[in-house]
Amino acid sequence: MAEVSGGGKASREINAEIKRLIAQGETDILVRDPGARHNLGVAVLQPLRLTFDGSVGYYCAGLCDGPMVEIRGDTGWGVAESMLNGTIIVHGSAGNGAAAAIRGGAVVVHGDAAARAGVSMKGGLLLIAGNCGYMAGFMAQKGALIVCGDTGEAFADSMYETVCYVGGRIAELGNDAVVAELTAEDVAFLKSTFSRYFGGETSKSGRRIPRPHDFKKIVAGRKLWNFDKREWATWKEAL
């Protein structure tokens, strides 16, 4: 394993060392003392393992395609934003906009996530072991969003084809979000996802995960998919 020391270095210097090691053929890189710096590990386009031994700042691992990124701490806003593919594991909690606009791959948060988690996601998976803030799943287009704890207000507001699962309490559904029947296929998907990323009934942060068949399934009611003047009140609220 190759190592990068982040102590006393700017984000640009740390990223430059990471890219230099990748160019040398390293496939397992550990960044010690990341110091909650912003923009670490962005635009990594190789299938390698990248570990941050501590908390990171805003936009960690954004614009990535293929890496396995492990964050042994918390992360600021926009972790994995616009990721094309890969796996991002956050052992702590995540700030606003976790997994915003991802197109594929998986983002796993073993703690809580703040507001707008999964906003405008276009595919992939966002799995939150704890709670999430308001407007999670806002205008999400595809993929799956799983919240094992409670959600904030306006959950799944103005959503398209993303499917959401909630194990706890939903403070408020957003515009055009409706509860759907949980099928056997949904239960099987949740069970396999928890087995893969949690390995049991608790997450790595010690959070107990609800049983798959106890989750609520949330989908779009499709009233906002096409404009209809008869639904003007709903559109006015959404806008």
KOLKE-114896 format. One record per residue (C-alpha): x, y, z; residue in three letters. Coordinates in pm, whole numbers, padded with zeros to 5 digits, always signed. Layout:
XYZAla
...
% end
This chain:
+00000+00000+00000Met
+00131+00343-00096Ala
+00085+00626+00153Glu
+00035+01000+00129Val
+00077+01225+00433Ser
-00172+01511+00431Gly
-00026+01691+00729Gly
+00047+02057+00648Gly
-00037+02015+00279Lys
-00299+02188+00067Ala
-00565+01990-00118Ser
-00387+02052-00448Arg
-00065+01899-00314Glu
-00241+01592-00174Ile
-00429+01533-00499Asn
-00109+01577-00699Ala
+00058+01305-00491Glu
-00239+01075-00538Ile
-00231+01126-00916Lys
+00147+01072-00922Arg
+00109+00738-00742Leu
-00169+00634-00978Ile
+00053+00717-01275Ala
+00321+00493-01124Gln
+00076+00202-01120Gly
-00028+00204-00754Glu
-00371+00051-00696Thr
-00401+00082-00316Asp
-00339+00429-00170Ile
-00381+00546+00189Leu
-00404+00918+00269Val
-00317+00984+00633Arg
-00423+01300+00816Asp
-00653+01442+00544Pro
-00741+01720+00787Gly
-01099+01770+00655Ala
-00958+01941+00344Arg
-01191+02005+00052His
-01194+01847-00296Asn
-00978+01547-00207Leu
-00969+01251-00445Gly
-01166+01420-00723Val
-01169+01296-01082Ala
-01012+00958-01010Val
-01085+00755-01322Leu
-00914+00425-01239Gln
-01045+00113-01059Pro
-00823+00142-00751Leu
-00865+00157-00373Arg
-00827+00499-00211Leu
-00858+00536+00167Thr
-00876+00859+00367Phe
-00778+00792+00727Asp
-00985+01067+00885Gly
-01256+01318+00802Ser
-01265+01506+00472Val
-01422+01835+00361Gly
-01646+01933+00070Tyr
-01678+01740-00258Tyr
-01455+01444-00175Cys
-01438+01183-00454Ala
-01649+01388-00692Gly
-01643+01324-01068Leu
-01501+00974-01019Cys
-01529+00671-01243Asp
-01438+00334-01095Gly
-01250+00372-00764Pro
-01333+00221-00427Met
-01304+00514-00185Val
-01319+00462+00191Glu
-01352+00760+00426Ile
-01271+00673+00787Arg
-01456+00967+00934Gly
-01712+01227+00834Asp
-01744+01412+00505Thr
-01861+01760+00413Gly
-02097+01866+00138Trp
-02125+01691-00196Gly
-01940+01365-00138Val
-01924+01168-00466Ala
-02104+01443-00659Glu
-02152+01352-01028Ser
-01980+01014-00983Met
-02010+00797-01293Leu
-01919+00467-01128Asn
-01741+00333-00823Gly
-01806+00274-00453Thr
-01776+00540-00183Ile
-01795+00426+00180Ile
-01832+00690+00453Val
-01781+00548+00801His
-01919+00861+00968Gly
-02182+01112+00861Ser
-02216+01321+00545Ala
-02299+01686+00486Gly
-02550+01832+00241Asn
-02592+01691-00107Gly
-02437+01347-00058Ala
-02432+01159-00389Ala
-02580+01454-00578Ala
-02626+01381-00949Ala
-02450+01044-00941Ile
-02500+00833-01253Arg
-02395+00493-01121Gly
-02204+00309-00851Gly
-02284+00313-00480Ala
-02248+00565-00199Val
-02282+00417+00149Val
-02307+00643+00457Val
-02285+00453+00784His
-02395+00754+00987Gly
-02643+01030+00906Asp
-02674+01248+00595Ala
-02776+01612+00596Ala
-03012+01792+00356Ala
-03067+01709-00011Arg
-02906+01366-00009Ala
-02936+01207-00353Gly
-03060+01527-00515Val
-03094+01483-00892Ser
-02932+01139-00885Met
-02947+00979-01230Lys
-02871+00621-01134Gly
-02674+00416-00885Gly
-02740+00363-00515Leu
-02734+00588-00209Leu
-02758+00391+00116Leu
-02784+00580+00446Ile
-02770+00376+00765Ala
-02898+00661+00982Gly
-03124+00960+00926Asn
-03131+01220+00650Cys
-03232+01585+00630Gly
-03490+01767+00424Tyr
-03544+01732+00048Met
-03358+01404+00011Ala
-03418+01261-00336Gly
-03532+01596-00478Phe
-03577+01562-00856Met
-03402+01225-00849Ala
-03433+01056-01188Gln
-03317+00694-01158Lys
-03145+00458-00917Gly
-03230+00373-00556Ala
-03221+00576-00235Leu
-03237+00383+00091Ile
-03270+00558+00428Val
-03265+00314+00718Cys
-03358+00580+00973Gly
-03585+00884+00962Asp
-03616+01147+00688Thr
-03669+01521+00694Gly
-03941+01720+00519Glu
-04014+01720+00145Ala
-03877+01371+00098Phe
-03863+01258-00269Ala
-04005+01591-00388Asp
-04064+01617-00766Ser
-03902+01280-00823Met
-03895+01079-01146Tyr
-03804+00708-01166Glu
-03587+00675-00856Thr
-03724+00428-00602Val
-03686+00517-00233Cys
-03703+00297+00076Tyr
-03736+00430+00431Val
-03699+00223+00745Gly
-03798+00494+00993Gly
-04033+00789+01011Arg
-04096+01019+00713Ile
-04141+01375+00839Ala
-04321+01478+00521Glu
-04349+01352+00166Leu
-04262+01599-00108Gly
-04473+01699-00406Asn
-04593+01402-00611Asp
-04429+01144-00382Ala
-04651+00851-00286Val
-04623+00532-00082Val
-04626+00217-00295Ala
-04667-00150-00212Glu
-04347-00323-00101Leu
-04304-00632-00319Thr
-04110-00953-00268Ala
-03856-00822-00519Glu
-03810-00507-00311Asp
-03751-00711+00004Val
-03497-00930-00178Ala
-03317-00619-00309Phe
-03298-00465+00039Leu
-03179-00791+00194Lys
-02900-00839-00061Ser
-02796-00471-00036Thr
-02770-00484+00344Phe
-02579-00810+00327Ser
-02333-00665+00079Arg
-02265-00330+00245Tyr
-02342-00392+00614Phe
-02271-00762+00644Gly
-02547-00809+00899Gly
-02820-00637+01097Glu
-02605-00339+01200Thr
-02395-00091+01005Ser
-02027-00030+01076Lys
-02128+00266+01292Ser
-02331+00031+01512Gly
-02672+00140+01382Arg
-02931-00134+01390Arg
-03098-00177+01051Ile
-03475-00237+01032Pro
-03593-00563+00880Arg
-03632-00536+00501Pro
-04005-00605+00503His
-04058-00319+00751Asp
-03941-00054+00503Phe
-04176+00185+00323Lys
-04143+00222-00053Lys
-04177+00569-00203Ile
-04217+00640-00576Val
-04335+00926-00795Ala
-04708+00973-00834Gly
-04632+01090-01191Arg
-04856+01397-01172Lys
-04556+01621-01243Leu
-04412+01416-01527Trp
-04616+01605-01786Asn
-04771+01946-01741Phe
-05148+01944-01699Asp
-05331+02266-01620Lys
-05579+02064-01419Arg
-05291+01991-01176Glu
-05190+02358-01156Trp
-05211+02366-00774Ala
-04958+02085-00748Thr
-04728+02245-01006Trp
-04753+02583-00833Lys
-04644+02431-00502Glu
-04357+02245-00668Ala
-04233+02560-00839Leu
% end
